[in-house]
Amino acid sequence: MIDRNAVAAYLDRIGGEPPAVVDAAALRRLHRAHLTAVPFENLSIHLGEAVSLDPDALVDKLVRRHRGGFCYELNGAFALLLEALGCRVTRVAARVFDGDQLTPPFDHLALVARPVDGSGPWLVDVGFGRHSVYPLHFAERAEQHDPGGQFTLVERDHGDVDVLLNGTAQYRVERRERTLADFVPACWWHATSPDSHFRRGPVCSRLTADGRVSLSGRRLTVTGVGGRAEHDLAGDDDALVAYREHFGIDLAAPPAVAPGDRREARTSAA
């Protein structure tokens, strides 16, 4: 649980008004505000910084240092905020679809939230890169329309639920409640293993008012109502400016990028 000062600072960080009560409408506002203010990023891995899931470390990184993180950090911190505002939150593990294959357990952390108004339960996920702008009704099996696309939740064996975006499976959620500590080994693997895709190159991405802005390696991509524009940054100075202007991240030095590596890193836990 985080204290009142941390809650106020967190809400200020995401530009959200303190809700009188966290009902479904407030949850939607907070979800979108988080996605637009706090980027999905793996910069710590390429800056030589430790990745910690300790609650104080999460709040320090996202709120006080104005950074982002990947799924364990983003959803881990957002769960703390929602709980402090009176929402009941269940942390659930997910396996990500890589084509027709599923990645190992604990590859992704998602949340199931139950606001005080009795609505939901809602699948909350501010840590999967391109995903739903608003929470998805976790008990609804009809197609759910969202600015991020058409989402469908499908029952699977053992009570698991597949999350589909425009007909393509994204990840499979298990219903069992987990603690944040359960995800520490998987987080460590993603941060340290040479086989982790997060180690291929730095990526930073966030939702915008009409699209998304991403910096993958040294390639800046902006999408919106006007279409898609991308270009390669000339060097480190341009990268530092891009991190600051597009993501509010002020770095002393940019993360290293392998020469010639312009691949667009995946903005998910797998």
N, C-alpha and C positions, 0 to 999 in steps of 0.2 A: 504494500500500500504506500502511496506517496502522499505527502502532506499538502496542506492548503496552498502554501507558497509555491510548491512545485506544480500543483494543478493550475494555478493562475499563470505561471510562467509557460507551461505547456500550451494552454489555451491561447496565450499571446503569441507563442511561436507559430501556431497554425492559423492565427487570425480568426479564431472562433469565439463567439460570445459565450460567456458562462451560461449554460442552460439552467432554467429554473428546475427542470426535471428532465432526465434523459428518457424521452419517449421515442417512438419510431422516427418522428420528424427530426428530432435533435440528433439522433444517431446518424441519420442520412447526412445532415449538415456537417457533423464532425468527421464522418468518413471522407467526404469529398474534400473538406478543408485540409485534412491530413495528406491526402494524395497530391494536392496542388502545392502544399508548402514544404513537405518533407520528401526529399528524393530517395528513390531506390538507388543505392550505390554500394560498391565494393572497394572503395578507395583505401580503406584501412589495410587491406591485404597487400596493396601495392605501395603503401607508404611505410610499411614496417610497423604498423600499430597493432596492438593486441585487440582482439575482438572478444568482448566480455558480455555475458548475459546477466550479470549482476544488476538488479533493478536500479541501484544508484548510478552505476556506470551507463546504463541505457538512457536514463534521464539526463545525465551529464552530457552525453554525446549528442543526443537529438535536440535537447532543449537549450542547454547552456552553451554548447559549442556550435549550435546551428548546423549540425551534420545530418546525414541520413544513415542508411544501413541496408542490410538485406533482410529476408523474411523474419528470421528469429529476433532481430533487433527491432524492426518496425512494428510487427504485430505484438512482440513482447512488451514494448513500451506502450503501445496503444491500449493494450489490455489493462495496464496499470492505471492509465487515465480513466478509462471507462469504469473500472471498479471504484475508483476514488469518487466518481460522479454518481455512484449508486447502481450501476448496471451489473447484472450477474454475467460473468464471462467464463466460458469453458475453453481451455486451450486444447486443440486437437491436432493430431499428426496427419500428414498427407503424403502420398506418393505421387510424384509428378510423371505424367505421360511423356515419354521420349519416343515419338512415333507410336508403335503399337506396344511398346514395352513400358513397364512401370519401374521407376527408380526405387531404391531401398526405403524402408520405413524411416520416418523422422526427417525425410528430405525436405519437407516444407512444414511450416507452422501456420495454421489458420485459427480463427476464433469463431465461436458460436456465442452470440450475445442475446441476452434476454432483458430488454428494458423494463423499467418499473411500471410501464403502462400495460404490461401483460402481452404485448405484441410479439411477433416472432414465433420461434427463434430465428435469428438472423445470422447468416454466414457473413462474417466480417473479415476482410482481407485487404490490408493496405501495404502488403509486402510481396506482391507477385508481379510487379511491373505492369504490363498491360492486362487489365482485368476489369471487373465491374467498377463503375464510378460510385455506385451506391451498394449498400448491403443487399444480399440476396436472401429471399425468404427460404430458410433451410427446410421447411416442411412442404413447400410448394413443388409440385412435379410438372406443372404446365410451364410453357416457355415464359421467361421473365425478360421484359424489355428494359434495356439499360443504355445510356449513352455509349457505353463501351461495346455494345453488341447484344446479341440474343443469347441468353443463358438458359440452360436446362439442367436440372439436377435429377439424376437417375439412380434409383436404388440398385445396389449390388449385393453380393453375398455377404453374410455376417453383419449386415446392417451398414456396410460402407456405402458411400454416396459419391458418384462421379459428377464432376462439374464440367459441363460442356459449354464452349463458346462457339456460337455459329455452327453447331453440329460437331465440333472437334473437341475431344476429351482433353481437358487441361490437367486435372489432378483428381485423385481419389482420396476422399476424407474418411477417416475412421471416427466413430462416435465416442470412443473411450476418452475420458478426461485425462489430460496429462498436466505435468508441471513444467515450468520453463527449464528446470534442471534436466528434464528428460532429453532435451534437445542439445545439450552441451556437447556430447560426443560428435553428433552430426555437424554442428556448427564448427567445431575444431577441425573436422575433416575438410569441410569446404574451404576453410581459411588456410589450411596448411598442405593439403595433399597436392602433389603435382598432377594428379588426375582430375582435380576439381576444375570445372570450367570457369569458376570465378578467378582462377589464377592465370587465365589466358590473357587477360588485359583488363584495365580499369573501365568501368561503365558507371554512368550517372544519368538518371532519367526521372522525370516527374511529369505529372499531368498539368496541362495549362487550361486556360479558359475555353479554348476551342480546339485543343489537340494535345500534343506532347512534344517535349524537347528532350533530347538525349545527346550525351557526349560519350562515345564509345571509342576508346583509344584517343585519337586526335581527330575523329570525324564527328562533326556536329550535325545533328539531324533535327529539323523542326517540321512538324506536321500541324496542319490546321485547315480551316475552311478554304484557304487558298491553295491547298495541295501539300506537297512534300518538297522540302528544300534541304540539301545537304552539301557540305563542303569540308575539306580537310584543313585543319588549322596549321598555320605556318610553323609554330614552335611552342616552346614552353610558356613564353609570355602570353601568347594568345590563349593558351589553355587556361592559365591562371585567371585571365579576364573572363573567359567563358564560364568557369566554375563560379566565379563571383557574381557575374551579371545574371546568369540563367538559373543558378541553384542556391545563391546566397552563401556559398562556401568559400571562405577566405583561407587559402593555403600559402605557406611559405615557399613551397616548391611543389610542382605537379607530380602525380604518380608516374612511374616509369612506364614507357610503352616500347615494346619490341620494335625494332626498325622494320618498316614496311607492313606492320600488322594493322590493318584497317578493318578487321572483322567486327561485326556488330555483336557484342556479347549478349547473351540471353539474360533477360531481366526476370529471372525466377530462381528458385533454390536449386534447380536442376536443369 
